[in-house]
């Protein structure tokens, strides 16, 4: 699947009914002859604790997948037999209108979203009773996501298990519209990364760069972030999910920026590492080149049906080769791989599925895997065409994580401490792009600069 002309695609409607049909087909594969209704609720409006302000709203992804609607306090039903998708929204509350203005009318919602009917939430229970009357039907819902006032009394069967799994699995393969949303998120985020490159040598604190990134995203229509930005200078870059973003940057070598916006609930996830003063030190450049080779060679391996575990193994083997060449590692490379000593420097998985969530559904991770090389690999097994995955290798110099390896004779014999000491200030290098898997390869949604010479040029000339 080639990357679509996303601006043209996004002029259409989010394909909610196609998603609902895919989910229903999945359920009928698991339960032949399944009949009845899919039922989902949106996120409810909630107040902050001990406060009269509402919590920031984040739509339930299960609900969004079948509506494309960022509406609070709403419900949906999908009749499996008739393929009818109905949205239920709160009735107009005059007091709410006084503070927040009029909500969209049912006619406006029908025009905007790919749904068949809009009703007020006051009609929900009567509608459910009507659908179930006189039929041997099942209501499919998600456990603990059904409000107390909702009644399923008329349904012969109630299934609270299969719907969640059905949506999680069908979300793995994206359609053209979903990929267009992620391409748009990547466009905005890649440009925001460029803005940070232009500012990095002129600021004193990490928070200034976080502000640059967020400001560009918001100004260009991407108000929500897919995750809390990581703006890590110096040795802080060795902390994988560093989030304070408030340290002074004076005297430090590099900045690791892991930041990505959302576009209408669909994520981007981009990481770049670059020299704060515009020039890599020899040690930093050497590590950067290793990580870039890890990423490029792993991307070249991608295509439909490739086993993600094997791609992750390739990344480790390239890291071992590179660190052996620098002298940080020593000894036989096959022994180093077998002993998993490279985990000291590359402790996380190579990447994860990306979609409405940053760590998207369907990856089948095994966090209790006894093999430490695969314990944090968020996707296991083969990659289908249409899935979107991050490729984000890294090499890190975390004293806390490496210390146990230095104390363990099984690992310490493979690490040259004297040469290692030259690399602590590199901190960590990670490079991350978002790839759409295709039949014969992949398409890269991420356009942020990663060529080391170009990075230096942009920073130095800013």
Number of C-alpha atoms within 10 A of each C-alpha: 16 13 15 15 13 17 12 10 16 16 9 12 14 24 19 20 21 15 20 24 18 17 26 26 17 19 21 14 11 12 11 10 9 19 20 25 27 22 20 25 23 24 21 16 14 14 12 11 9 6 8 9 10 11 13 10 13 15 18 19 21 21 22 21 24 28 26 23 21 17 21 18 14 19 24 24 26 25 19 23 11 10 16 16 23 22 26 20 25 15 13 13 10 11 9 11 11 9 8 9 10 12 16 12 13 16 10 11 17 16 12 15 18 21 23 14 15 18 17 15 18 12 12 21 14 11 14 20 15 12 17 19 12 11 13 13 19 20 26 25 21 18 11 8 14 16 10 7 8 10 14 15 12 19 20 15 14 16 13 15 12 16 23 16 16 19 24 17 16 18 25 22 19 20 15 19 20 25 25 23 26 32 27 26 28 28 18 27 31 26 18 25 25 17 17 19 29 18 16 25 17 14 14 14 17 21 17 17 23 20 12 18 26 21 15 19 26 15 10 13 14 22 16 18 23 23 17 16 23 24 28 29 32 23 22 25 27 27 17 18 14 17 13 14 19 16 15 14 19 14 10 16 21 29 28 27 27 24 24 30 33 28 26 20 26 25 29 32 30 26 25 22 25 27 26 26 18 22 19 20 12 10 14 22 17 16 23 25 15 21 24 21 17 27 24 14 15 22 21 11 16 24 20 18 15 17 17 23 18 14 21 22 17 18 25 25 17 18 25 26 15 20 22 19 12 15 17 19 26 18 13 11 18 11 12 22 16 10 14 17 25 24 22 22 20 22 24 21 21 29 22 25 26 26 28 25 16 20 20 19 22 20 21 12 17 14 13 10 12 9 10 14 23 23 16 19 23 23 25 18 14 15 23 18 21 22 21 27 29 24 29 27 29 28 27 25 24 21 14 11 16 19 12 13 19 18 11 10 10 12 20 18 17 23 23 16 14 10 12 15 11 11 19 17 20 29 25 30 29 27 25 24 24 28 22 29 27 20 13 12 17 25 17 18 22 23 18 21 16 18 12 17 12 11 22 19 14 16 22 17 8 12
